Every structure is written in C-alpha cells, then in structure tokens.
C-alpha cells in the first residue's frame, strides 16, 4: 500500500492518521476514476451473518448477466469472502506501477479483494483504521476498473472504518443497499446503518430482508419458520424502499461454498426470482 507523507497527519511510518484523508494531487486521479463509473452501490449491514456478501455477489453477477459492465469491490479487510463466493480463490491481480488490474470473473464482471493479496487464507490481517482507509482509496483509484455501469462494494458489518471510508471515498452520489434478516435482534443493529448512511450524507436505495422464511427444496414452498417482515417494517419506519425478501434456501449456501453464484445457476427458482426482483430497480437506473 502506498504511504502518505504530504499532510500534517502523517505518522512516523508515513501512513496517514487523518480521519478524513488528505487532499493531494492524487485526488485528481480518484475523481477521474469515479467519473468513469455511472452508479456506485454500497452493500452494507449493521449486523454480521445476514448474508450481505452473498447478496452483493449475486447482485453483481445478475447485473453482469444482464449485459451491464460491473466491478465488484470487496473491502472486508478481516474476512474477505468474495473470492470464495465467485470461485476466484488463488487468483492474483496483475500489479504495475501504481496500478492494478482487477481479476476478471467474466467479460462483464471484474473483481478486487484483499483476499487476492494474502499468501495464506488463514492469515489474520491486523490493521488499524488509517491503513484500511488507504487500502480502500487505492482499490478505487489505482485499480483499472475502466468504464463501468455499476461498482458494487461489499462492506463488512457495522458502521466503522470500512463503510465510512467507502462512502467518503465514493462521494455523495454513492447509494446504499442495506441487508437484514427479519429477526428483531438483527433489525435493531441494521437500523443504525440506515441512520449512519444519512449522517454521512448518502442515500439509502432500499432494504433487503434476507433469510426470510425457508424455501423447501422438495416442493419450493416458502415456510415462515422464523420471524418475517422485520426488514419491511424497518423500511417503512425509515421511509426507504423495501427491495424485497430472499428466503433461506439451502442451494444459496451450497452455491456460495462451491463458488458458483446462485444467480448464474438457479435464476429460475423461487429464490432466484426473489433476487431478480431486488435487482430490477438497479436495471431501471438511467444509462
């Protein structure tokens, strides 16, 4: 990762300790990169274990299959899961002089993740906030994304360094898709994500209620063995769009573990149609 030596917040090791970064000539490079990306979608959640990375990966895959040029950026420093979800473990991006080529999943979908940089996937990443912030900025401005219809960013759970740095780097035109499960204990944490996005100065596109009911693998019927409706109630309370429900489907978990995106192999199932309904508002965005 590049070091910062041009601001008053620079630490002795050259890293930037400023909470907001520093304005240097390199920011022109960032703006140039962002100017080639039409729509920036940040997938986030205030709660871990809600299937946020699975939702982000499948949104990106579905958009690419619809003919859109898509970048998928994984900024989960401590648990990057996108390489596994897309069967890209072991891949390495080509590194040049202050530039990186994302790893291609298809002709329409390119991917970048810290997981590609780790020599051992059992390796713990022990970084403080400023280093994470620097990585996120580099993964935006130094990666050869090219002209994109969509940049989908998969954030780790919570409202800490990574989602804050992501929204600040992408700017006020970035919009959030927030994922929750229907249970009250999840909705309580996710509610904080909604207010967080507004306080940072961005907009919430809508809320996805994941693992809402159980999709029977034999008959396809959805059984509400857990609570249902928590995400929709939160959307109503917050005055944001409810994007839809995705049932708990064993095939979603299997597809993720095996690295075959659900929306590529199971689009015609009830769960696939539920995911497609969530993606339709994105496809309706202006060109």
N, C-alpha and C positions, 0 to 999 in steps of 0.2 A: 504494500500500500504506500502511496506517496505521502510525503511528510509536509507539514505546514511550517514555514519559517518566516512568513511575511506579515504576521499580525502580533498584536500585543499579548494575545492569549497563548502564544506558542510555549509549550512546555520545554524543559531542557532537552528532551529526546527529539524535539522537532515536531511533535504532534500538537494538534490544535485543541486547546481545552475550552474554547468558547462554546457556549450553549447554542449559538446561532451560526457558527462557522465564521468565515472571514471573506470579505469582498476583495477578490484579487482578479487580475486579468483572466484567470482560468474560468471565472464565472461566465464569460462570453461564450466559452466552449459549451458550458452547461445549457445556456439559453439556446444555442444553435441546435444542440441535440433535442431539447424539448420542442423546439419549433418544427421538428420533423415527425412528431408524434401527435396524432389527432386527438386521441382520447386516452386519459390516464385513469385507470381503475385500481383502487387500493382495497384489497380484500382483507378484512380485519375482524377481530372479535375481542371482547374483554375477558373471555373465558377460554381456557385451553381444553382440548379434547372434543371440540364441537364439529370437527371435520372441515375446518377452514381451508387447509391446504388442498384437500380433495376437491372442494368447491372451486378454489382458484384454478387448479389444474384443469378441471373439466370445463370451466368457462373458457379458458384459453384454447383448449383443444376444439371445443364446439365452434368458437368464433373462427378458428383457422380452417376448420372443415367447411365453414360457410363461405370461404373464399377471402376472408379478411387477413391482412398481414398483422401478425401478432407477436409481441415479445412477452415473455413470462419471466419476471424477476423475483427471485426468492431472497428475501432479506432476513430470513430467520437464521441468525448467526449461530445460535446454540443448538438448533435442531433442524437443519435444512433437510426437508423431506421430498422436495420436488424431483431431484434426480431419481429417487426410487420410484415415485409415482409415474414417471414417464419412461422408465426403463433406460435411464441415462447414467446409471452409476458407473464410475470408472472413466467417464468421458472427461477430456481436458480441453478447455478453450485455448485457441491459439493466442499467444501473447506476443505483442510487438512493442515498439517504443511508445509508451503511454497510450496504448490502445489494446483492446481485447476483442476477439471475435466470439460472439455467443455460440453456444452449442446448438446445432440445428436438430429439431425433432422432425420437422417436415419442411417442405419448401415455403410454407406459410407461417411456421412457428419456430422461433428461436428462444433459447433459454439461457439464463445465467443464474448461478447459485454459488455460494461459498463452498457448498458440498463438492463442487468440481475441483476445488483447490486443496482439499485435505488429502494427505497421503494415506491416512488410515481413518475409516469412518467411525472408529471407536475413539478418535482423538477429541478431547474436550477443547473447546475454544474459550479461553479465559481473557475476555476483552472488557475494558471499561467503555463508558458511553462515547467519549470523543473518537475512539478508534472505530467504533461501529458507525458513527456518523460519517467518518471519512470513507469507509467502505461503501456505504450506500450511495454517496455522491459519486464515487468512482464508478460504481456499477451502472450509474445512469449516464454520466458524461464520457467515460472512457471506453464504453462498450459500443461496438459498431452495430447499433440497432437498425440504422438505415431509416427508411420511410415506413412508419407503422400506422395502421388504423387504430390499434389498441396496444397499450402497455398494461399488462395485468401484474400487479405487485402482491405477492403473498407475504403478509406481515406475521410476526409471532404474536401470541396473545398478549393482551394488556394494553396499557396506554403509556408505555415507557419510551425509551430512546429510539427504538426502531420505527414504530409508527409515526412518532413525532418528526424524526429526521426525514422519513419518507415524504410526508406531506409537505414539510418545509422545502425539501429539495424539488419536488414536482410542482409546487406552487398552488395558488388558489383554484386553478381550473381542474385539479385532480378531484375525483369524487370517490366516495367510499361505498362499498358493498359490505354490510355487516352481517356476520353469521352467528346464529344462536341455536341452541336446542330448546325445546318447549318448556323444560323444567324451570321452575321459579328461581332455583339457585343459579342457573346459567343466565336467565334474563336479568337478574339483579346486577350481575357483572357487566353484561353486554350493554345495559342502559348507560353505563359510564362511557362506553365507547361512542355512543350517539352524541352525548354532550361534549366529549373530547373533540370530535371532528368539528363541531360547530365553534368551539372555543378557539381552535387553531385557525379557523377561517375558511374551512372547506365545506362541501355539501355532501349529505348522505343520499345516495341514489335510492337505497332501499334496504330492507332486512330480509334475509333468508332464514327460514325455520328448517334446520336440518335434523335428521333422525326423528321426523315427526310421524309416528306410527311405524308399524312393522309390515314390510312387503313380504307376504307369504311366497316362498319360492315355488310352491306347488300349484297354487291357484291364482296368485297375483293379487289377491285381495289385501287391502291395507287394514291392519288391525291396530287400534289405538291402545296398545298395552302400556304405554307411558302417557303422561300428560300431552295434550295437543293444544295449540292455539296461543302459546306464550309469546312467540315471535310476532304473530299478527296483532296481539293486544299491545305489544310494545310499539309496533309501527303506528298503530292508531294513537297511542298516548303521545308519541314523539312527533306526530304529524308528518311521517315519512311514508314512502311507498312500501307496501308489503309485496315482495317479489315472488313469494310462493313457498310451498312446503316440499321437502325432499324426504321420502320415507327411509327408514332404516332398512337397507337391503343388503343381504349377505354378499351379493355379487359386487357391490361397490367396494367392500373391504377386500374381497378376493382380487378384484381388478387392480386395486392400489398396491397390494402386496406383490403381485406378479408384474406390475409395471405396464399394464395395458389400460389406458384411460377408458373409463366407463362409457363416455360419450362417443368413443370410436367403435366400441364393440356391442353396446347394448342400447343404442339410441331409441329403438322401437319398443322398449319395455315401458311399463307404467312409470318406473323411476326415471328412465331416460326422458320420457315426455315431460315429467315434472321439472327436470333440469333444463330442458329446452325452453319451457315457459319462462324460466328465470332469465334466460339469455335473450329472449325476444326483445325486451326493452333496449338492450345494447345494440342489437341489429337494427333497431329503428333510429339510432343516432344519425345525425346528418353526416354525409360524406365529407 
